Amino acid sequence: MSELKLKKCPFCGGPAEIVDNSRYDPGTYFVGCLYCGARSDYEHGEENAAELWNGRVESNGD
């Protein structure tokens, strides 16, 4: 599997990682910020978790 690209955290700009949540809910993952701890909801599959994290609406500064 190729490396999934994750956007930086929308809150602090820190790096994010995909976390395997299968210990608690088999087949689920979430993306979490390594600096501030912000995270996405649980998704089935790494690709879905990355898509949820990366699919957020970007602020245009208004």
N, C-alpha and C positions, 0 to 999 in steps of 0.2 A: 504494500500500500504506500502511495506517495504521501509525503508530509503535507498535512493540511495547514493552510495559511490562516492565521487568526489576526484580526485587527487588534490594535492596542486598546486598553481599557478606556471606555468613554468617560470615566470619572477622574482617573489620575494619570492616564497615559501610559501606564505600566504594561508589561508583557502579560500575555494570557497563556493558559495551558488547558488542554483537555484532560478531564479527570474521569476515571472509570469508577462509576457508582455501583457496579455489579454486585458488590458485597452486600448492598442493602436492597437493590432492585435490579435483578439480572438483566443485562443488556442495555443498561442506561448509562448515560454520560452527561456531564455538564462542563461548561467552560468557566474557569475562574481566573481572576486577576492575581498575579503573584505578589503584588504590592499592597493593594487595599482590601482584597478579599471579595470584591464584587463578583457575582456569578450569574450564570443563566439558569433557566429552569432545566429540569431533567428531560432528556430526549433519548429515544431509542436509536442508537448508532452514533458513532463519532461524527460522521458527516452531517447528520441532522443537528447535533449540538453546535458544530462549527457554523453551520448555516444560520442557526438562531442567533448566535453571538455576532456574527458578521452582518446580519441582515437588519440590524437596528437602524433607526432613522438618525441621520447625522444632523447635528445642529448647524444652522447657517449663520449663527451669531446674532440673530434678532432678539 
